[in-house]
Amino acid sequence: MKLIILSVLALLCQVASAETVQVKYHGAVSLDAFACADVNESSDVSRICYDKAERYMIIRLKSTYYHYCQIDAATVQGLLSANSKRLFFETRIRGTGADGPFDCRTRPIPAKYRQ
């Protein structure tokens, strides 16, 4: 009986600790469905979170989260393995204008993350 109670309490603690971040120009997003990686290098890219099923990435630059839509897993993997994550991000994800190739202002935000 004690084992069941402890298991239920552990499950409730996991549910209660679900992380939500504030994404610039969008609002609150729960990271429940994301796989996140902290970046520990001398870059202003400090965290990369990706929901593969929805092809939706959230990235923290310095202390601000931004989101990118319809981004394929190979591009995210390239970012994660790049020697310079900032350079890869600037050239392959953000692009050279305000509306880069994965910008959520020009591509649809997945329905489950729309406000």
Rosetta constraint file for C-alpha pairs under 8 A:
AtomPair CA 1 CA 5 HARMONIC 6.41 0.50
AtomPair CA 2 CA 6 HARMONIC 6.11 0.50
AtomPair CA 3 CA 7 HARMONIC 6.07 0.50
AtomPair CA 4 CA 8 HARMONIC 6.19 0.50
AtomPair CA 5 CA 9 HARMONIC 6.16 0.50
AtomPair CA 6 CA 10 HARMONIC 6.08 0.50
AtomPair CA 7 CA 11 HARMONIC 6.21 0.50
AtomPair CA 8 CA 12 HARMONIC 6.17 0.50
AtomPair CA 9 CA 13 HARMONIC 6.16 0.50
AtomPair CA 10 CA 14 HARMONIC 6.39 0.50
AtomPair CA 11 CA 15 HARMONIC 6.35 0.50
AtomPair CA 12 CA 16 HARMONIC 6.02 0.50
AtomPair CA 13 CA 17 HARMONIC 6.09 0.50
AtomPair CA 14 CA 18 HARMONIC 6.73 0.50
AtomPair CA 18 CA 30 HARMONIC 7.19 0.50
AtomPair CA 18 CA 31 HARMONIC 7.18 0.50
AtomPair CA 18 CA 32 HARMONIC 6.23 0.50
AtomPair CA 19 CA 30 HARMONIC 5.90 0.50
AtomPair CA 19 CA 31 HARMONIC 5.64 0.50
AtomPair CA 19 CA 32 HARMONIC 6.89 0.50
AtomPair CA 20 CA 28 HARMONIC 6.30 0.50
AtomPair CA 20 CA 29 HARMONIC 5.38 0.50
AtomPair CA 20 CA 30 HARMONIC 4.16 0.50
AtomPair CA 20 CA 31 HARMONIC 5.77 0.50
AtomPair CA 21 CA 28 HARMONIC 5.52 0.50
AtomPair CA 21 CA 29 HARMONIC 5.47 0.50
AtomPair CA 21 CA 30 HARMONIC 6.49 0.50
AtomPair CA 21 CA 31 HARMONIC 7.37 0.50
AtomPair CA 21 CA 65 HARMONIC 7.41 0.50
AtomPair CA 22 CA 26 HARMONIC 7.67 0.50
AtomPair CA 22 CA 27 HARMONIC 5.16 0.50
AtomPair CA 22 CA 28 HARMONIC 4.44 0.50
AtomPair CA 22 CA 29 HARMONIC 6.36 0.50
AtomPair CA 22 CA 65 HARMONIC 6.60 0.50
AtomPair CA 23 CA 27 HARMONIC 5.06 0.50
AtomPair CA 23 CA 28 HARMONIC 6.08 0.50
AtomPair CA 23 CA 29 HARMONIC 6.85 0.50
AtomPair CA 23 CA 58 HARMONIC 7.80 0.50
AtomPair CA 23 CA 64 HARMONIC 7.27 0.50
AtomPair CA 23 CA 65 HARMONIC 4.81 0.50
AtomPair CA 23 CA 66 HARMONIC 5.28 0.50
AtomPair CA 23 CA 67 HARMONIC 6.70 0.50
AtomPair CA 24 CA 64 HARMONIC 6.96 0.50
AtomPair CA 24 CA 65 HARMONIC 6.02 0.50
AtomPair CA 24 CA 66 HARMONIC 5.54 0.50
AtomPair CA 24 CA 67 HARMONIC 7.83 0.50
AtomPair CA 25 CA 66 HARMONIC 7.91 0.50
AtomPair CA 26 CA 115 HARMONIC 7.71 0.50
AtomPair CA 27 CA 115 HARMONIC 7.68 0.50
AtomPair CA 29 CA 113 HARMONIC 6.80 0.50
AtomPair CA 31 CA 35 HARMONIC 7.99 0.50
AtomPair CA 31 CA 49 HARMONIC 7.77 0.50
AtomPair CA 33 CA 51 HARMONIC 5.95 0.50
AtomPair CA 34 CA 49 HARMONIC 5.69 0.50
AtomPair CA 34 CA 50 HARMONIC 5.02 0.50
AtomPair CA 34 CA 51 HARMONIC 4.47 0.50
AtomPair CA 34 CA 52 HARMONIC 7.63 0.50
AtomPair CA 35 CA 49 HARMONIC 5.44 0.50
AtomPair CA 35 CA 50 HARMONIC 5.35 0.50
AtomPair CA 35 CA 51 HARMONIC 6.45 0.50
AtomPair CA 36 CA 47 HARMONIC 6.99 0.50
AtomPair CA 36 CA 48 HARMONIC 5.56 0.50
AtomPair CA 36 CA 49 HARMONIC 3.97 0.50
AtomPair CA 36 CA 50 HARMONIC 6.39 0.50
AtomPair CA 37 CA 47 HARMONIC 5.71 0.50
AtomPair CA 37 CA 48 HARMONIC 5.30 0.50
AtomPair CA 37 CA 49 HARMONIC 6.29 0.50
AtomPair CA 38 CA 46 HARMONIC 5.93 0.50
AtomPair CA 38 CA 47 HARMONIC 4.41 0.50
AtomPair CA 38 CA 48 HARMONIC 6.49 0.50
AtomPair CA 39 CA 45 HARMONIC 6.67 0.50
AtomPair CA 39 CA 46 HARMONIC 4.68 0.50
AtomPair CA 39 CA 47 HARMONIC 5.32 0.50
AtomPair CA 39 CA 48 HARMONIC 7.41 0.50
AtomPair CA 40 CA 46 HARMONIC 6.71 0.50
AtomPair CA 41 CA 46 HARMONIC 7.90 0.50
AtomPair CA 43 CA 84 HARMONIC 7.77 0.50
AtomPair CA 43 CA 85 HARMONIC 7.27 0.50
AtomPair CA 43 CA 86 HARMONIC 6.46 0.50
AtomPair CA 44 CA 61 HARMONIC 5.22 0.50
AtomPair CA 44 CA 62 HARMONIC 4.82 0.50
AtomPair CA 44 CA 86 HARMONIC 7.06 0.50
AtomPair CA 45 CA 59 HARMONIC 7.30 0.50
AtomPair CA 45 CA 60 HARMONIC 5.95 0.50
AtomPair CA 45 CA 61 HARMONIC 4.64 0.50
AtomPair CA 45 CA 62 HARMONIC 6.29 0.50
AtomPair CA 45 CA 85 HARMONIC 6.73 0.50
AtomPair CA 45 CA 86 HARMONIC 6.20 0.50
AtomPair CA 46 CA 59 HARMONIC 7.74 0.50
AtomPair CA 46 CA 60 HARMONIC 5.61 0.50
AtomPair CA 46 CA 61 HARMONIC 6.05 0.50
AtomPair CA 46 CA 62 HARMONIC 6.39 0.50
AtomPair CA 47 CA 59 HARMONIC 5.69 0.50
AtomPair CA 47 CA 60 HARMONIC 5.03 0.50
AtomPair CA 47 CA 61 HARMONIC 7.51 0.50
AtomPair CA 48 CA 57 HARMONIC 7.27 0.50
AtomPair CA 48 CA 58 HARMONIC 6.11 0.50
AtomPair CA 48 CA 59 HARMONIC 4.58 0.50
AtomPair CA 48 CA 60 HARMONIC 6.53 0.50
AtomPair CA 48 CA 80 HARMONIC 7.79 0.50
AtomPair CA 49 CA 57 HARMONIC 5.65 0.50
AtomPair CA 49 CA 58 HARMONIC 5.09 0.50
AtomPair CA 49 CA 59 HARMONIC 6.13 0.50
AtomPair CA 50 CA 55 HARMONIC 7.26 0.50
AtomPair CA 50 CA 56 HARMONIC 5.86 0.50
AtomPair CA 50 CA 57 HARMONIC 4.41 0.50
AtomPair CA 50 CA 58 HARMONIC 6.37 0.50
AtomPair CA 50 CA 76 HARMONIC 7.61 0.50
AtomPair CA 51 CA 55 HARMONIC 5.77 0.50
AtomPair CA 51 CA 56 HARMONIC 5.25 0.50
AtomPair CA 51 CA 57 HARMONIC 6.33 0.50
AtomPair CA 52 CA 56 HARMONIC 6.74 0.50
AtomPair CA 52 CA 72 HARMONIC 7.74 0.50
AtomPair CA 52 CA 73 HARMONIC 6.43 0.50
AtomPair CA 54 CA 70 HARMONIC 7.48 0.50
AtomPair CA 54 CA 110 HARMONIC 6.24 0.50
AtomPair CA 55 CA 69 HARMONIC 6.41 0.50
AtomPair CA 55 CA 70 HARMONIC 4.90 0.50
AtomPair CA 55 CA 71 HARMONIC 5.13 0.50
AtomPair CA 55 CA 72 HARMONIC 5.88 0.50
AtomPair CA 55 CA 73 HARMONIC 7.17 0.50
AtomPair CA 56 CA 67 HARMONIC 7.28 0.50
AtomPair CA 56 CA 68 HARMONIC 5.93 0.50
AtomPair CA 56 CA 69 HARMONIC 4.90 0.50
AtomPair CA 56 CA 70 HARMONIC 5.99 0.50
AtomPair CA 56 CA 71 HARMONIC 6.13 0.50
AtomPair CA 56 CA 109 HARMONIC 7.80 0.50
AtomPair CA 56 CA 110 HARMONIC 7.32 0.50
AtomPair CA 57 CA 67 HARMONIC 5.63 0.50
AtomPair CA 57 CA 68 HARMONIC 5.14 0.50
AtomPair CA 57 CA 69 HARMONIC 6.60 0.50
AtomPair CA 57 CA 71 HARMONIC 7.00 0.50
AtomPair CA 57 CA 76 HARMONIC 7.94 0.50
AtomPair CA 58 CA 65 HARMONIC 6.43 0.50
AtomPair CA 58 CA 66 HARMONIC 5.57 0.50
AtomPair CA 58 CA 67 HARMONIC 4.38 0.50
AtomPair CA 58 CA 68 HARMONIC 6.37 0.50
AtomPair CA 59 CA 65 HARMONIC 5.46 0.50
AtomPair CA 59 CA 66 HARMONIC 5.44 0.50
AtomPair CA 59 CA 67 HARMONIC 6.37 0.50
AtomPair CA 60 CA 64 HARMONIC 5.32 0.50
AtomPair CA 60 CA 65 HARMONIC 4.24 0.50
AtomPair CA 60 CA 66 HARMONIC 6.38 0.50
AtomPair CA 61 CA 65 HARMONIC 6.34 0.50
AtomPair CA 61 CA 66 HARMONIC 7.65 0.50
AtomPair CA 67 CA 103 HARMONIC 7.62 0.50
AtomPair CA 67 CA 104 HARMONIC 6.83 0.50
AtomPair CA 68 CA 102 HARMONIC 5.27 0.50
AtomPair CA 68 CA 103 HARMONIC 5.27 0.50
AtomPair CA 68 CA 104 HARMONIC 5.42 0.50
AtomPair CA 69 CA 102 HARMONIC 5.23 0.50
AtomPair CA 69 CA 103 HARMONIC 6.12 0.50
AtomPair CA 69 CA 104 HARMONIC 5.10 0.50
AtomPair CA 69 CA 107 HARMONIC 6.05 0.50
AtomPair CA 69 CA 108 HARMONIC 6.63 0.50
AtomPair CA 69 CA 109 HARMONIC 5.92 0.50
AtomPair CA 69 CA 110 HARMONIC 7.54 0.50
AtomPair CA 70 CA 102 HARMONIC 6.21 0.50
AtomPair CA 70 CA 107 HARMONIC 6.94 0.50
AtomPair CA 70 CA 108 HARMONIC 7.64 0.50
AtomPair CA 71 CA 75 HARMONIC 6.88 0.50
AtomPair CA 71 CA 76 HARMONIC 7.32 0.50
AtomPair CA 71 CA 102 HARMONIC 5.96 0.50
AtomPair CA 72 CA 76 HARMONIC 6.63 0.50
AtomPair CA 73 CA 77 HARMONIC 6.05 0.50
AtomPair CA 74 CA 78 HARMONIC 6.07 0.50
AtomPair CA 75 CA 79 HARMONIC 6.27 0.50
AtomPair CA 75 CA 92 HARMONIC 7.86 0.50
AtomPair CA 75 CA 93 HARMONIC 7.97 0.50
AtomPair CA 76 CA 80 HARMONIC 6.24 0.50
AtomPair CA 77 CA 81 HARMONIC 6.18 0.50
AtomPair CA 78 CA 82 HARMONIC 5.84 0.50
AtomPair CA 78 CA 88 HARMONIC 7.93 0.50
AtomPair CA 79 CA 85 HARMONIC 5.74 0.50
AtomPair CA 79 CA 88 HARMONIC 6.05 0.50
AtomPair CA 79 CA 89 HARMONIC 6.69 0.50
AtomPair CA 80 CA 85 HARMONIC 7.03 0.50
AtomPair CA 81 CA 85 HARMONIC 7.87 0.50
AtomPair CA 82 CA 88 HARMONIC 6.66 0.50
AtomPair CA 84 CA 88 HARMONIC 6.26 0.50
AtomPair CA 85 CA 89 HARMONIC 5.92 0.50
AtomPair CA 86 CA 90 HARMONIC 6.05 0.50
AtomPair CA 87 CA 91 HARMONIC 6.12 0.50
AtomPair CA 88 CA 92 HARMONIC 5.61 0.50
AtomPair CA 88 CA 93 HARMONIC 7.28 0.50
AtomPair CA 89 CA 93 HARMONIC 4.99 0.50
AtomPair CA 89 CA 94 HARMONIC 5.94 0.50
AtomPair CA 89 CA 95 HARMONIC 7.91 0.50
AtomPair CA 90 CA 94 HARMONIC 5.04 0.50
AtomPair CA 90 CA 95 HARMONIC 5.73 0.50
AtomPair CA 90 CA 96 HARMONIC 7.36 0.50
AtomPair CA 91 CA 95 HARMONIC 5.14 0.50
AtomPair CA 91 CA 96 HARMONIC 7.01 0.50
AtomPair CA 92 CA 101 HARMONIC 7.82 0.50
AtomPair CA 93 CA 100 HARMONIC 6.46 0.50
AtomPair CA 93 CA 101 HARMONIC 6.21 0.50
AtomPair CA 93 CA 102 HARMONIC 6.11 0.50
AtomPair CA 94 CA 98 HARMONIC 7.75 0.50
AtomPair CA 94 CA 99 HARMONIC 7.53 0.50
AtomPair CA 94 CA 100 HARMONIC 4.71 0.50
AtomPair CA 94 CA 101 HARMONIC 6.72 0.50
AtomPair CA 94 CA 102 HARMONIC 6.92 0.50
AtomPair CA 94 CA 103 HARMONIC 7.06 0.50
AtomPair CA 95 CA 99 HARMONIC 7.35 0.50
AtomPair CA 95 CA 100 HARMONIC 4.24 0.50
AtomPair CA 95 CA 101 HARMONIC 6.29 0.50
AtomPair CA 96 CA 100 HARMONIC 6.39 0.50
AtomPair CA 98 CA 103 HARMONIC 7.89 0.50
AtomPair CA 99 CA 103 HARMONIC 5.44 0.50
AtomPair CA 99 CA 105 HARMONIC 7.03 0.50
AtomPair CA 99 CA 106 HARMONIC 6.65 0.50
AtomPair CA 102 CA 106 HARMONIC 7.73 0.50
AtomPair CA 102 CA 107 HARMONIC 6.78 0.50
AtomPair CA 103 CA 107 HARMONIC 6.19 0.50
AtomPair CA 104 CA 108 HARMONIC 6.02 0.50
AtomPair CA 104 CA 109 HARMONIC 6.00 0.50
AtomPair CA 109 CA 113 HARMONIC 6.63 0.50
AtomPair CA 109 CA 114 HARMONIC 6.21 0.50
AtomPair CA 110 CA 114 HARMONIC 6.51 0.50
